[in-house]
Amino acid sequence: MNANGVTNMKRLLVILILLCASVAFAAPPGTVSKGDIVYPISKKTFSARKTGVEITTDTTLTENQCLSTYITNQGASGEVDITLDDLSYRVAVMFIVEEEQVIEINPPSGEAFDLNGTALDANDCVDSDTTVGSKIMAVRMKNASGTWVWSLDSIRGAWVDTGASD
């Protein structure tokens, strides 16, 4: 083998090593670049870099706002009514009171929340107290009968069933 053949073999070996290294150190399945995540059940890509969403007026959360995030009422001048999205895959959203105002969480139309292990009536809402730092976690999951529900678990503060939205 001549000098050119050895040089070409070395180049090929370097390329092979680089290819193997790129496979060995590739991002795990389900991830894309720069903090974006593909949720395996929905096959949708959302940014994992967004950490919080400030809601100051009544709103229905978008699908993207329900993923890998927390919701606050920072900047709100009154009660904020937030309706959760009707998703058919598992997600978790934390709600945090950052203004001395009530956060009212509404289920998707016709659904019933599970609040701290108790099934509420369909369309019943859950209201926070006005204490800064009150928190609740909402998790989209299937109940024992296989129906998608939002399960809410209080972390801090008083979160109560207030019946249908006011």
C-alpha positions as CSV (number, residue, x, y, z in Angstrom):
1,M,0.0,0.0,0.0
2,N,1.4,3.4,-0.9
3,A,1.4,6.6,1.2
4,N,-1.9,7.8,-0.4
5,G,-3.6,4.5,0.5
6,V,-2.4,4.8,4.2
7,T,-3.6,8.4,4.4
8,N,-7.0,7.5,2.9
9,M,-7.3,4.6,5.4
10,K,-6.5,7.0,8.3
11,R,-9.2,9.4,7.1
12,L,-11.7,6.6,6.8
13,L,-10.8,5.4,10.3
14,V,-11.3,9.0,11.7
15,I,-14.6,9.3,10.0
16,L,-15.7,5.9,11.4
17,I,-14.6,6.9,14.9
18,L,-16.5,10.2,14.6
19,L,-19.7,8.4,13.4
20,C,-19.5,6.0,16.3
21,A,-19.0,8.8,18.8
22,S,-21.9,10.7,17.5
23,V,-24.2,7.7,17.9
24,A,-22.8,6.9,21.3
25,F,-23.3,10.5,22.6
26,A,-26.6,11.2,20.7
27,A,-29.4,12.8,22.6
28,P,-31.8,10.2,24.2
29,P,-34.9,9.2,22.2
30,G,-37.7,11.8,22.4
31,T,-35.4,14.8,22.5
32,V,-34.6,17.3,19.8
33,S,-32.1,20.1,20.0
34,K,-31.6,23.0,22.4
35,G,-34.1,22.0,25.1
36,D,-37.0,21.0,22.9
37,I,-38.8,17.8,23.9
38,V,-41.0,15.5,21.7
39,Y,-43.6,14.1,24.0
40,P,-43.7,10.4,23.1
41,I,-47.5,9.9,23.4
42,S,-48.5,12.9,21.4
43,K,-45.5,13.0,19.1
44,K,-45.5,16.8,19.4
45,T,-42.5,19.0,20.0
46,F,-42.7,21.7,22.7
47,S,-40.0,24.0,24.2
48,A,-38.7,22.8,27.5
49,R,-37.0,26.2,28.1
50,K,-40.3,27.9,29.0
51,T,-40.5,27.7,32.8
52,G,-43.4,29.9,33.8
53,V,-46.4,31.6,32.3
54,E,-48.0,34.7,33.9
55,I,-51.7,34.7,33.5
56,T,-53.4,38.0,34.4
57,T,-56.8,37.6,32.7
58,D,-59.4,34.8,32.4
59,T,-58.1,32.3,29.8
60,T,-58.1,28.7,28.6
61,L,-54.6,27.3,28.7
62,T,-53.2,26.2,25.4
63,E,-51.7,22.7,24.9
64,N,-48.2,24.2,25.0
65,Q,-48.9,26.0,28.3
66,C,-49.9,22.7,29.9
67,L,-46.6,21.1,29.2
68,S,-43.5,21.3,31.4
69,T,-44.6,24.6,33.0
70,Y,-46.0,26.4,35.9
71,I,-48.7,29.1,35.9
72,T,-48.8,32.2,38.1
73,N,-51.1,35.1,38.5
74,Q,-48.1,37.6,38.7
75,G,-49.4,41.0,37.7
76,A,-53.1,40.1,38.1
77,S,-55.3,42.8,39.6
78,G,-58.2,40.5,40.4
79,E,-59.3,36.9,40.3
80,V,-58.0,34.9,37.3
81,D,-60.2,32.1,35.9
82,I,-58.1,29.5,34.1
83,T,-59.6,26.6,32.1
84,L,-57.5,23.5,31.5
85,D,-57.1,21.9,28.1
86,D,-58.8,18.6,27.2
87,L,-55.7,16.6,26.7
88,S,-55.5,12.9,26.0
89,Y,-52.0,12.2,27.4
90,R,-50.2,12.7,30.6
91,V,-48.8,16.1,31.6
92,A,-48.4,18.1,34.9
93,V,-48.9,21.8,35.5
94,M,-48.2,23.6,38.8
95,F,-50.2,26.7,39.7
96,I,-48.6,29.3,42.1
97,V,-50.3,32.3,43.7
98,E,-47.8,35.2,43.3
99,E,-50.3,38.1,43.7
100,E,-52.8,38.3,46.6
101,Q,-55.6,37.3,44.2
102,V,-57.6,34.1,43.7
103,I,-56.7,31.6,41.0
104,E,-59.8,29.7,39.9
105,I,-59.0,26.5,38.0
106,N,-61.8,25.2,35.7
107,P,-61.9,21.7,34.1
108,P,-62.5,21.2,30.4
109,S,-66.3,21.4,29.7
110,G,-68.2,18.5,31.2
111,E,-65.3,17.0,33.1
112,A,-64.9,16.5,36.9
113,F,-61.7,17.2,38.8
114,D,-60.2,14.9,41.4
115,L,-59.2,17.2,44.2
116,N,-56.8,15.6,46.8
117,G,-58.4,12.2,46.1
118,T,-62.0,13.3,46.1
119,A,-64.0,13.3,42.9
120,L,-65.9,16.6,42.3
121,D,-69.0,17.2,40.4
122,A,-68.7,17.9,36.6
123,N,-67.7,21.5,35.9
124,D,-66.9,22.3,39.5
125,C,-64.0,24.7,39.9
126,V,-61.2,24.8,42.4
127,D,-60.2,28.2,43.9
128,S,-57.0,29.2,45.7
129,D,-56.8,31.3,48.7
130,T,-55.0,34.7,48.3
131,T,-51.9,33.8,50.1
132,V,-48.7,34.4,48.1
133,G,-47.0,31.0,47.7
134,S,-50.1,28.8,47.6
135,K,-49.4,26.0,45.2
136,I,-51.4,23.1,43.6
137,M,-50.2,20.5,41.1
138,A,-52.6,19.4,38.3
139,V,-51.8,16.1,36.6
140,R,-53.6,14.8,33.5
141,M,-54.1,11.1,34.0
142,K,-56.5,8.2,33.5
143,N,-58.8,7.3,36.4
144,A,-59.7,3.7,37.5
145,S,-62.3,3.4,34.7
146,G,-59.8,4.6,32.0
147,T,-61.2,8.1,31.6
148,W,-58.9,11.1,31.2
149,V,-59.2,13.4,34.2
150,W,-57.3,16.3,35.8
151,S,-56.1,15.2,39.3
152,L,-55.3,18.2,41.5
153,D,-53.2,17.9,44.7
154,S,-52.7,20.8,47.0
155,I,-49.1,21.5,48.0
156,R,-49.5,24.7,50.1
157,G,-52.5,26.9,51.0
158,A,-56.2,26.3,50.8
159,W,-57.5,25.1,47.4
160,V,-61.3,24.4,47.6
161,D,-64.2,23.2,45.5
162,T,-66.3,26.2,44.8
163,G,-68.9,24.6,42.5
164,A,-69.5,25.8,39.0
165,S,-67.5,28.8,37.7
166,D,-68.7,32.2,39.0
